Amino acid sequence: MDDYWELLRNFEVKKRTIDADSDELVTYKVPFKMLEFVLELKPATLKQVI
């Protein structure tokens, strides 16, 4: 559950710091545990999930 809160917190920080007029790419970190969880629910490759 901690990973979920971290995900939300990181999203809020990114959302507040992004400039809508910028063409710059945005990097977003997803906790590895969240990816493991998704892969358990949906058997696929990591590339397909992302």
PDBQT receptor file of N, H, CA, C and O in Angstrom, charges set to zero:
ATOM      1  N   MET A   1       0.823  -1.200   0.000  1.00  0.00    +0.000 N 
ATOM      2  CA  MET A   1       0.000   0.000   0.000  1.00  0.00    +0.000 C 
ATOM      3  C   MET A   1       0.865   1.262   0.000  1.00  0.00    +0.000 C 
ATOM      4  O   MET A   1       0.467   2.302  -0.524  1.00  0.00    +0.000 OA
ATOM      5  N   ASP A   2       2.046   1.152   0.593  1.00  0.00    +0.000 N 
ATOM      6  H   ASP A   2       2.370   0.307   1.018  1.00  0.00    +0.000 HD
ATOM      7  CA  ASP A   2       2.952   2.295   0.600  1.00  0.00    +0.000 C 
ATOM      8  C   ASP A   2       3.345   2.708  -0.810  1.00  0.00    +0.000 C 
ATOM      9  O   ASP A   2       3.491   3.896  -1.100  1.00  0.00    +0.000 OA
ATOM     10  N   ASP A   3       3.517   1.719  -1.688  1.00  0.00    +0.000 N 
ATOM     11  H   ASP A   3       3.399   0.755  -1.453  1.00  0.00    +0.000 HD
ATOM     12  CA  ASP A   3       3.869   2.028  -3.075  1.00  0.00    +0.000 C 
ATOM     13  C   ASP A   3       2.760   2.804  -3.767  1.00  0.00    +0.000 C 
ATOM     14  O   ASP A   3       3.027   3.680  -4.589  1.00  0.00    +0.000 OA
ATOM     15  N   TYR A   4       1.534   2.489  -3.439  1.00  0.00    +0.000 N 
ATOM     16  H   TYR A   4       1.317   1.777  -2.771  1.00  0.00    +0.000 HD
ATOM     17  CA  TYR A   4       0.400   3.199  -4.022  1.00  0.00    +0.000 C 
ATOM     18  C   TYR A   4       0.440   4.673  -3.629  1.00  0.00    +0.000 C 
ATOM     19  O   TYR A   4       0.253   5.552  -4.471  1.00  0.00    +0.000 OA
ATOM     20  N   TRP A   5       0.686   4.937  -2.349  1.00  0.00    +0.000 N 
ATOM     21  H   TRP A   5       0.838   4.223  -1.666  1.00  0.00    +0.000 HD
ATOM     22  CA  TRP A   5       0.742   6.328  -1.878  1.00  0.00    +0.000 C 
ATOM     23  C   TRP A   5       1.932   7.058  -2.491  1.00  0.00    +0.000 C 
ATOM     24  O   TRP A   5       1.840   8.239  -2.825  1.00  0.00    +0.000 OA
ATOM     25  N   GLU A   6       3.043   6.352  -2.637  1.00  0.00    +0.000 N 
ATOM     26  H   GLU A   6       3.118   5.392  -2.366  1.00  0.00    +0.000 HD
ATOM     27  CA  GLU A   6       4.213   6.953  -3.278  1.00  0.00    +0.000 C 
ATOM     28  C   GLU A   6       3.897   7.319  -4.726  1.00  0.00    +0.000 C 
ATOM     29  O   GLU A   6       4.283   8.386  -5.203  1.00  0.00    +0.000 OA
ATOM     30  N   LEU A   7       3.198   6.435  -5.412  1.00  0.00    +0.000 N 
ATOM     31  H   LEU A   7       2.884   5.568  -5.025  1.00  0.00    +0.000 HD
ATOM     32  CA  LEU A   7       2.796   6.680  -6.790  1.00  0.00    +0.000 C 
ATOM     33  C   LEU A   7       1.934   7.937  -6.887  1.00  0.00    +0.000 C 
ATOM     34  O   LEU A   7       2.166   8.788  -7.745  1.00  0.00    +0.000 OA
ATOM     35  N   LEU A   8       0.955   8.049  -6.018  1.00  0.00    +0.000 N 
ATOM     36  H   LEU A   8       0.767   7.357  -5.321  1.00  0.00    +0.000 HD
ATOM     37  CA  LEU A   8       0.080   9.232  -6.017  1.00  0.00    +0.000 C 
ATOM     38  C   LEU A   8       0.843  10.504  -5.673  1.00  0.00    +0.000 C 
ATOM     39  O   LEU A   8       0.647  11.543  -6.303  1.00  0.00    +0.000 OA
ATOM     40  N   ARG A   9       1.700  10.417  -4.684  1.00  0.00    +0.000 N 
ATOM     41  H   ARG A   9       1.859   9.572  -4.172  1.00  0.00    +0.000 HD
ATOM     42  CA  ARG A   9       2.484  11.582  -4.261  1.00  0.00    +0.000 C 
ATOM     43  C   ARG A   9       3.397  12.062  -5.395  1.00  0.00    +0.000 C 
ATOM     44  O   ARG A   9       3.470  13.259  -5.670  1.00  0.00    +0.000 OA
ATOM     45  N   ASN A  10       4.092  11.124  -6.051  1.00  0.00    +0.000 N 
ATOM     46  H   ASN A  10       4.032  10.151  -5.827  1.00  0.00    +0.000 HD
ATOM     47  CA  ASN A  10       4.963  11.476  -7.173  1.00  0.00    +0.000 C 
ATOM     48  C   ASN A  10       4.171  12.087  -8.326  1.00  0.00    +0.000 C 
ATOM     49  O   ASN A  10       4.629  13.027  -8.975  1.00  0.00    +0.000 OA
ATOM     50  N   PHE A  11       2.992  11.550  -8.571  1.00  0.00    +0.000 N 
ATOM     51  H   PHE A  11       2.620  10.787  -8.044  1.00  0.00    +0.000 HD
ATOM     52  CA  PHE A  11       2.152  12.087  -9.636  1.00  0.00    +0.000 C 
ATOM     53  C   PHE A  11       1.756  13.533  -9.342  1.00  0.00    +0.000 C 
ATOM     54  O   PHE A  11       1.807  14.387 -10.227  1.00  0.00    +0.000 OA
ATOM     55  N   GLU A  12       1.366  13.800  -8.112  1.00  0.00    +0.000 N 
ATOM     56  H   GLU A  12       1.324  13.105  -7.393  1.00  0.00    +0.000 HD
ATOM     57  CA  GLU A  12       0.967  15.163  -7.733  1.00  0.00    +0.000 C 
ATOM     58  C   GLU A  12       2.127  16.144  -7.868  1.00  0.00    +0.000 C 
ATOM     59  O   GLU A  12       1.939  17.275  -8.314  1.00  0.00    +0.000 OA
ATOM     60  N   VAL A  13       3.316  15.714  -7.487  1.00  0.00    +0.000 N 
ATOM     61  H   VAL A  13       3.470  14.795  -7.125  1.00  0.00    +0.000 HD
ATOM     62  CA  VAL A  13       4.492  16.576  -7.616  1.00  0.00    +0.000 C 
ATOM     63  C   VAL A  13       4.757  16.883  -9.087  1.00  0.00    +0.000 C 
ATOM     64  O   VAL A  13       4.990  18.036  -9.450  1.00  0.00    +0.000 OA
ATOM     65  N   LYS A  14       4.722  15.871  -9.919  1.00  0.00    +0.000 N 
ATOM     66  H   LYS A  14       4.532  14.935  -9.624  1.00  0.00    +0.000 HD
ATOM     67  CA  LYS A  14       4.947  16.078 -11.356  1.00  0.00    +0.000 C 
ATOM     68  C   LYS A  14       3.886  16.983 -11.954  1.00  0.00    +0.000 C 
ATOM     69  O   LYS A  14       4.186  17.869 -12.755  1.00  0.00    +0.000 OA
ATOM     70  N   LYS A  15       2.658  16.755 -11.561  1.00  0.00    +0.000 N 
ATOM     71  H   LYS A  15       2.415  16.035 -10.910  1.00  0.00    +0.000 HD
ATOM     72  CA  LYS A  15       1.536  17.532 -12.095  1.00  0.00    +0.000 C 
ATOM     73  C   LYS A  15       1.711  19.017 -11.798  1.00  0.00    +0.000 C 
ATOM     74  O   LYS A  15       1.359  19.864 -12.619  1.00  0.00    +0.000 OA
ATOM     75  N   ARG A  16       2.242  19.326 -10.651  1.00  0.00    +0.000 N 
ATOM     76  H   ARG A  16       2.528  18.638  -9.983  1.00  0.00    +0.000 HD
ATOM     77  CA  ARG A  16       2.409  20.729 -10.246  1.00  0.00    +0.000 C 
ATOM     78  C   ARG A  16       3.638  21.388 -10.862  1.00  0.00    +0.000 C 
ATOM     79  O   ARG A  16       3.705  22.615 -10.945  1.00  0.00    +0.000 OA
ATOM     80  N   THR A  17       4.607  20.592 -11.293  1.00  0.00    +0.000 N 
ATOM     81  H   THR A  17       4.553  19.596 -11.226  1.00  0.00    +0.000 HD
ATOM     82  CA  THR A  17       5.855  21.164 -11.804  1.00  0.00    +0.000 C 
ATOM     83  C   THR A  17       5.937  21.200 -13.329  1.00  0.00    +0.000 C 
ATOM     84  O   THR A  17       6.865  21.793 -13.879  1.00  0.00    +0.000 OA
ATOM     85  N   ILE A  18       5.001  20.588 -14.005  1.00  0.00    +0.000 N 
ATOM     86  H   ILE A  18       4.247  20.106 -13.557  1.00  0.00    +0.000 HD
ATOM     87  CA  ILE A  18       5.031  20.558 -15.468  1.00  0.00    +0.000 C 
ATOM     88  C   ILE A  18       4.507  21.875 -16.024  1.00  0.00    +0.000 C 
ATOM     89  O   ILE A  18       3.486  22.401 -15.579  1.00  0.00    +0.000 OA
ATOM     90  N   ASP A  19       5.240  22.395 -17.014  1.00  0.00    +0.000 N 
ATOM     91  H   ASP A  19       6.069  21.968 -17.376  1.00  0.00    +0.000 HD
ATOM     92  CA  ASP A  19       4.820  23.610 -17.705  1.00  0.00    +0.000 C 
ATOM     93  C   ASP A  19       4.051  23.189 -18.964  1.00  0.00    +0.000 C 
ATOM     94  O   ASP A  19       4.589  22.488 -19.821  1.00  0.00    +0.000 OA
ATOM     95  N   ALA A  20       2.807  23.617 -19.065  1.00  0.00    +0.000 N 
ATOM     96  H   ALA A  20       2.369  24.186 -18.369  1.00  0.00    +0.000 HD
ATOM     97  CA  ALA A  20       1.950  23.209 -20.194  1.00  0.00    +0.000 C 
ATOM     98  C   ALA A  20       2.494  23.682 -21.539  1.00  0.00    +0.000 C 
ATOM     99  O   ALA A  20       2.182  23.085 -22.569  1.00  0.00    +0.000 OA
ATOM    100  N   ASP A  21       3.292  24.730 -21.548  1.00  0.00    +0.000 N 
ATOM    101  H   ASP A  21       3.546  25.215 -20.711  1.00  0.00    +0.000 HD
ATOM    102  CA  ASP A  21       3.821  25.270 -22.799  1.00  0.00    +0.000 C 
ATOM    103  C   ASP A  21       5.138  24.625 -23.216  1.00  0.00    +0.000 C 
ATOM    104  O   ASP A  21       5.685  24.946 -24.271  1.00  0.00    +0.000 OA
ATOM    105  N   SER A  22       5.638  23.728 -22.400  1.00  0.00    +0.000 N 
ATOM    106  H   SER A  22       5.194  23.467 -21.543  1.00  0.00    +0.000 HD
ATOM    107  CA  SER A  22       6.928  23.106 -22.668  1.00  0.00    +0.000 C 
ATOM    108  C   SER A  22       6.762  21.856 -23.529  1.00  0.00    +0.000 C 
ATOM    109  O   SER A  22       5.782  21.121 -23.410  1.00  0.00    +0.000 OA
ATOM    110  N   ASP A  23       7.747  21.637 -24.398  1.00  0.00    +0.000 N 
ATOM    111  H   ASP A  23       8.544  22.234 -24.495  1.00  0.00    +0.000 HD
ATOM    112  CA  ASP A  23       7.784  20.421 -25.215  1.00  0.00    +0.000 C 
ATOM    113  C   ASP A  23       8.694  19.367 -24.592  1.00  0.00    +0.000 C 
ATOM    114  O   ASP A  23       8.955  18.325 -25.194  1.00  0.00    +0.000 OA
ATOM    115  N   GLU A  24       9.167  19.644 -23.397  1.00  0.00    +0.000 N 
ATOM    116  H   GLU A  24       8.955  20.490 -22.908  1.00  0.00    +0.000 HD
ATOM    117  CA  GLU A  24      10.086  18.764 -22.704  1.00  0.00    +0.000 C 
ATOM    118  C   GLU A  24       9.390  17.463 -22.291  1.00  0.00    +0.000 C 
ATOM    119  O   GLU A  24       8.232  17.469 -21.874  1.00  0.00    +0.000 OA
ATOM    120  N   LEU A  25      10.117  16.351 -22.414  1.00  0.00    +0.000 N 
ATOM    121  H   LEU A  25      11.058  16.346 -22.753  1.00  0.00    +0.000 HD
ATOM    122  CA  LEU A  25       9.589  15.061 -21.984  1.00  0.00    +0.000 C 
ATOM    123  C   LEU A  25       9.501  15.012 -20.468  1.00  0.00    +0.000 C 
ATOM    124  O   LEU A  25      10.306  15.628 -19.769  1.00  0.00    +0.000 OA
ATOM    125  N   VAL A  26       8.529  14.285 -19.970  1.00  0.00    +0.000 N 
ATOM    126  H   VAL A  26       7.875  13.785 -20.537  1.00  0.00    +0.000 HD
ATOM    127  CA  VAL A  26       8.345  14.139 -18.533  1.00  0.00    +0.000 C 
ATOM    128  C   VAL A  26       8.689  12.707 -18.148  1.00  0.00    +0.000 C 
ATOM    129  O   VAL A  26       8.176  11.756 -18.738  1.00  0.00    +0.000 OA
ATOM    130  N   THR A  27       9.558  12.559 -17.159  1.00  0.00    +0.000 N 
ATOM    131  H   THR A  27       9.975  13.331 -16.680  1.00  0.00    +0.000 HD
ATOM    132  CA  THR A  27       9.933  11.251 -16.660  1.00  0.00    +0.000 C 
ATOM    133  C   THR A  27       9.159  10.989 -15.382  1.00  0.00    +0.000 C 
ATOM    134  O   THR A  27       9.093  11.838 -14.492  1.00  0.00    +0.000 OA
ATOM    135  N   TYR A  28       8.580   9.814 -15.304  1.00  0.00    +0.000 N 
ATOM    136  H   TYR A  28       8.633   9.125 -16.026  1.00  0.00    +0.000 HD
ATOM    137  CA  TYR A  28       7.768   9.465 -14.141  1.00  0.00    +0.000 C 
ATOM    138  C   TYR A  28       8.215   8.116 -13.620  1.00  0.00    +0.000 C 
ATOM    139  O   TYR A  28       8.226   7.133 -14.362  1.00  0.00    +0.000 OA
ATOM    140  N   LYS A  29       8.584   8.060 -12.349  1.00  0.00    +0.000 N 
ATOM    141  H   LYS A  29       8.575   8.858 -11.747  1.00  0.00    +0.000 HD
ATOM    142  CA  LYS A  29       9.040   6.809 -11.752  1.00  0.00    +0.000 C 
ATOM    143  C   LYS A  29       7.860   6.045 -11.165  1.00  0.00    +0.000 C 
ATOM    144  O   LYS A  29       7.047   6.591 -10.418  1.00  0.00    +0.000 OA
ATOM    145  N   VAL A  30       7.792   4.777 -11.521  1.00  0.00    +0.000 N 
ATOM    146  H   VAL A  30       8.452   4.334 -12.127  1.00  0.00    +0.000 HD
ATOM    147  CA  VAL A  30       6.766   3.888 -10.978  1.00  0.00    +0.000 C 
ATOM    148  C   VAL A  30       7.479   2.875 -10.087  1.00  0.00    +0.000 C 
ATOM    149  O   VAL A  30       8.441   2.240 -10.521  1.00  0.00    +0.000 OA
ATOM    150  N   PRO A  31       7.024   2.718  -8.858  1.00  0.00    +0.000 N 
ATOM    151  CA  PRO A  31       7.661   1.732  -7.975  1.00  0.00    +0.000 C 
ATOM    152  C   PRO A  31       7.637   0.336  -8.603  1.00  0.00    +0.000 C 
ATOM    153  O   PRO A  31       6.633  -0.084  -9.178  1.00  0.00    +0.000 OA
ATOM    154  N   PHE A  32       8.759  -0.370  -8.480  1.00  0.00    +0.000 N 
ATOM    155  H   PHE A  32       9.574  -0.029  -8.013  1.00  0.00    +0.000 HD
ATOM    156  CA  PHE A  32       8.861  -1.686  -9.103  1.00  0.00    +0.000 C 
ATOM    157  C   PHE A  32       7.797  -2.644  -8.584  1.00  0.00    +0.000 C 
ATOM    158  O   PHE A  32       7.304  -3.481  -9.340  1.00  0.00    +0.000 OA
ATOM    159  N   LYS A  33       7.442  -2.539  -7.332  1.00  0.00    +0.000 N 
ATOM    160  H   LYS A  33       7.843  -1.859  -6.718  1.00  0.00    +0.000 HD
ATOM    161  CA  LYS A  33       6.398  -3.403  -6.774  1.00  0.00    +0.000 C 
ATOM    162  C   LYS A  33       5.081  -3.226  -7.514  1.00  0.00    +0.000 C 
ATOM    163  O   LYS A  33       4.332  -4.188  -7.682  1.00  0.00    +0.000 OA
ATOM    164  N   MET A  34       4.791  -2.013  -7.957  1.00  0.00    +0.000 N 
ATOM    165  H   MET A  34       5.399  -1.231  -7.821  1.00  0.00    +0.000 HD
ATOM    166  CA  MET A  34       3.563  -1.763  -8.709  1.00  0.00    +0.000 C 
ATOM    167  C   MET A  34       3.614  -2.492 -10.060  1.00  0.00    +0.000 C 
ATOM    168  O   MET A  34       2.619  -3.065 -10.503  1.00  0.00    +0.000 OA
ATOM    169  N   LEU A  35       4.772  -2.460 -10.698  1.00  0.00    +0.000 N 
ATOM    170  H   LEU A  35       5.580  -1.994 -10.338  1.00  0.00    +0.000 HD
ATOM    171  CA  LEU A  35       4.923  -3.179 -11.965  1.00  0.00    +0.000 C 
ATOM    172  C   LEU A  35       4.790  -4.684 -11.757  1.00  0.00    +0.000 C 
ATOM    173  O   LEU A  35       4.162  -5.373 -12.561  1.00  0.00    +0.000 OA
ATOM    174  N   GLU A  36       5.379  -5.189 -10.687  1.00  0.00    +0.000 N 
ATOM    175  H   GLU A  36       5.889  -4.629 -10.035  1.00  0.00    +0.000 HD
ATOM    176  CA  GLU A  36       5.244  -6.621 -10.389  1.00  0.00    +0.000 C 
ATOM    177  C   GLU A  36       3.782  -6.999 -10.194  1.00  0.00    +0.000 C 
ATOM    178  O   GLU A  36       3.329  -8.038 -10.674  1.00  0.00    +0.000 OA
ATOM    179  N   PHE A  37       3.062  -6.157  -9.495  1.00  0.00    +0.000 N 
ATOM    180  H   PHE A  37       3.431  -5.314  -9.105  1.00  0.00    +0.000 HD
ATOM    181  CA  PHE A  37       1.637  -6.398  -9.243  1.00  0.00    +0.000 C 
ATOM    182  C   PHE A  37       0.853  -6.449 -10.554  1.00  0.00    +0.000 C 
ATOM    183  O   PHE A  37       0.033  -7.345 -10.755  1.00  0.00    +0.000 OA
ATOM    184  N   VAL A  38       1.103  -5.500 -11.432  1.00  0.00    +0.000 N 
ATOM    185  H   VAL A  38       1.769  -4.773 -11.269  1.00  0.00    +0.000 HD
ATOM    186  CA  VAL A  38       0.406  -5.462 -12.723  1.00  0.00    +0.000 C 
ATOM    187  C   VAL A  38       0.752  -6.695 -13.550  1.00  0.00    +0.000 C 
ATOM    188  O   VAL A  38      -0.119  -7.284 -14.190  1.00  0.00    +0.000 OA
ATOM    189  N   LEU A  39       2.018  -7.082 -13.536  1.00  0.00    +0.000 N 
ATOM    190  H   LEU A  39       2.725  -6.604 -13.016  1.00  0.00    +0.000 HD
ATOM    191  CA  LEU A  39       2.429  -8.257 -14.298  1.00  0.00    +0.000 C 
ATOM    192  C   LEU A  39       1.788  -9.536 -13.764  1.00  0.00    +0.000 C 
ATOM    193  O   LEU A  39       1.555 -10.476 -14.524  1.00  0.00    +0.000 OA
ATOM    194  N   GLU A  40       1.505  -9.575 -12.477  1.00  0.00    +0.000 N 
ATOM    195  H   GLU A  40       1.695  -8.811 -11.860  1.00  0.00    +0.000 HD
ATOM    196  CA  GLU A  40       0.803 -10.734 -11.917  1.00  0.00    +0.000 C 
ATOM    197  C   GLU A  40      -0.647 -10.772 -12.401  1.00  0.00    +0.000 C 
ATOM    198  O   GLU A  40      -1.190 -11.843 -12.672  1.00  0.00    +0.000 OA
ATOM    199  N   LEU A  41      -1.263  -9.605 -12.506  1.00  0.00    +0.000 N 
ATOM    200  H   LEU A  41      -0.822  -8.735 -12.286  1.00  0.00    +0.000 HD
ATOM    201  CA  LEU A  41      -2.657  -9.528 -12.955  1.00  0.00    +0.000 C 
ATOM    202  C   LEU A  41      -2.801  -9.782 -14.450  1.00  0.00    +0.000 C 
ATOM    203  O   LEU A  41      -3.764 -10.402 -14.900  1.00  0.00    +0.000 OA
ATOM    204  N   LYS A  42      -1.833  -9.294 -15.204  1.00  0.00    +0.000 N 
ATOM    205  H   LYS A  42      -1.051  -8.790 -14.839  1.00  0.00    +0.000 HD
ATOM    206  CA  LYS A  42      -1.886  -9.398 -16.666  1.00  0.00    +0.000 C 
ATOM    207  C   LYS A  42      -0.562  -9.944 -17.174  1.00  0.00    +0.000 C 
ATOM    208  O   LYS A  42       0.384  -9.183 -17.376  1.00  0.00    +0.000 OA
ATOM    209  N   PRO A  43      -0.483 -11.247 -17.381  1.00  0.00    +0.000 N 
ATOM    210  CA  PRO A  43       0.754 -11.832 -17.884  1.00  0.00    +0.000 C 
ATOM    211  C   PRO A  43       1.137 -11.218 -19.235  1.00  0.00    +0.000 C 
ATOM    212  O   PRO A  43       0.440 -11.411 -20.231  1.00  0.00    +0.000 OA
ATOM    213  N   ALA A  44       2.215 -10.500 -19.258  1.00  0.00    +0.000 N 
ATOM    214  H   ALA A  44       2.781 -10.343 -18.449  1.00  0.00    +0.000 HD
ATOM    215  CA  ALA A  44       2.706  -9.866 -20.484  1.00  0.00    +0.000 C 
ATOM    216  C   ALA A  44       4.168  -9.492 -20.240  1.00  0.00    +0.000 C 
ATOM    217  O   ALA A  44       4.692  -9.679 -19.142  1.00  0.00    +0.000 OA
ATOM    218  N   THR A  45       4.806  -8.972 -21.258  1.00  0.00    +0.000 N 
ATOM    219  H   THR A  45       4.381  -8.820 -22.150  1.00  0.00    +0.000 HD
ATOM    220  CA  THR A  45       6.167  -8.491 -21.072  1.00  0.00    +0.000 C 
ATOM    221  C   THR A  45       6.097  -7.099 -20.447  1.00  0.00    +0.000 C 
ATOM    222  O   THR A  45       5.071  -6.421 -20.508  1.00  0.00    +0.000 OA
ATOM    223  N   LEU A  46       7.193  -6.698 -19.857  1.00  0.00    +0.000 N 
ATOM    224  H   LEU A  46       8.027  -7.248 -19.807  1.00  0.00    +0.000 HD
ATOM    225  CA  LEU A  46       7.259  -5.380 -19.236  1.00  0.00    +0.000 C 
ATOM    226  C   LEU A  46       6.999  -4.287 -20.276  1.00  0.00    +0.000 C 
ATOM    227  O   LEU A  46       6.308  -3.307 -20.000  1.00  0.00    +0.000 OA
ATOM    228  N   LYS A  47       7.550  -4.464 -21.447  1.00  0.00    +0.000 N 
ATOM    229  H   LYS A  47       8.112  -5.261 -21.671  1.00  0.00    +0.000 HD
ATOM    230  CA  LYS A  47       7.359  -3.468 -22.521  1.00  0.00    +0.000 C 
ATOM    231  C   LYS A  47       5.887  -3.350 -22.897  1.00  0.00    +0.000 C 
ATOM    232  O   LYS A  47       5.409  -2.241 -23.137  1.00  0.00    +0.000 OA
ATOM    233  N   GLN A  48       5.167  -4.446 -22.954  1.00  0.00    +0.000 N 
ATOM    234  H   GLN A  48       5.555  -5.347 -22.759  1.00  0.00    +0.000 HD
ATOM    235  CA  GLN A  48       3.732  -4.408 -23.287  1.00  0.00    +0.000 C 
ATOM    236  C   GLN A  48       2.931  -3.705 -22.194  1.00  0.00    +0.000 C 
ATOM    237  O   GLN A  48       1.983  -2.976 -22.486  1.00  0.00    +0.000 OA
ATOM    238  N   VAL A  49       3.309  -3.921 -20.955  1.00  0.00    +0.000 N 
ATOM    239  H   VAL A  49       4.079  -4.513 -20.719  1.00  0.00    +0.000 HD
ATOM    240  CA  VAL A  49       2.583  -3.313 -19.837  1.00  0.00    +0.000 C 
ATOM    241  C   VAL A  49       2.776  -1.808 -19.826  1.00  0.00    +0.000 C 
ATOM    242  O   VAL A  49       1.830  -1.049 -19.615  1.00  0.00    +0.000 OA
ATOM    243  N   ILE A  50       4.012  -1.386 -20.055  1.00  0.00    +0.000 N 
ATOM    244  H   ILE A  50       4.781  -2.002 -20.226  1.00  0.00    +0.000 HD
ATOM    245  CA  ILE A  50       4.305   0.053 -20.040  1.00  0.00    +0.000 C 
ATOM    246  C   ILE A  50       3.736   0.673 -21.284  1.00  0.00    +0.000 C 
ATOM    247  O   ILE A  50       3.862   1.881 -21.485  1.00  0.00    +0.000 OA
TER     248      ILE A  50
